[in-house]
Amino acid sequence: MQLPIENTRRTWPRILLAILLSAGTVAVMVVLALAVADARLRILFFACACLMAAAVVFVLPTHWRTRLGPPTAVFIAAASALSVFLVSPQKDAGAPQVDTREMAMYVAAGPFDQKLPASLQAGEPHGIGIKDPSAVQKLAAVQVPIEDPTGKISSVYASVEVYPSVGAASARGNAQLDRWETAYGEHDPQGQTVDGFCFEAVVPQNLFICGASRGHAYVETWLRPTPSPYRGVTQAITSSLGDYAANKEKLATE
């Protein structure tokens, strides 16, 4: 039997609303399954999906509701439940965490396995004491013995310091940069940064001093004598120390 025209006109808005609610329910399910990780928000989205699924049944015309209502509601509710219990997006783990105490242990234990410039050779790292106030937060301070069998370089002091945070290591580096720039920066390049700096101390000690902040570590090298070609050697040693610290930091990263 054909429905009266008046009833048909009243039916279409309800059908359109049911379609919109169904589409909204599907959208909520998709967002729930793919983008919501927080447990409270998942419950809220699930409740919204259930309410919208129930609303679909109520807004359907009576003769449509009889035929399609219960199966549709059951299907949508089941799909919503599955999206909650079967699909659980992983929370962003964020940046890997570094166990700085473990890193300090690795740095102190050695061996120093980085390539050094020229004929330089490294020995086993050993702990040292540093009394500078800017180093008060250090977890470890290690000296890497470096010698030149050819005798061209009289002495090298190379150290690696480990700090509990990147900020603390950077603060230590900035303090040393300010210290050496104040003492020896008059004739050295301007604009040097904590990522890598080098100063030539002609008077009174005749040496090069280079330092750099690298992750959770600050590294520093002193080298005698001071002929200009050895600035690059000192910088290369400092870079090797930084690579050594970075490798140990990687080992200590969870």
Disulfide bonds with the S-S distance in Angstrom:
Cys198-Cys210 1.83
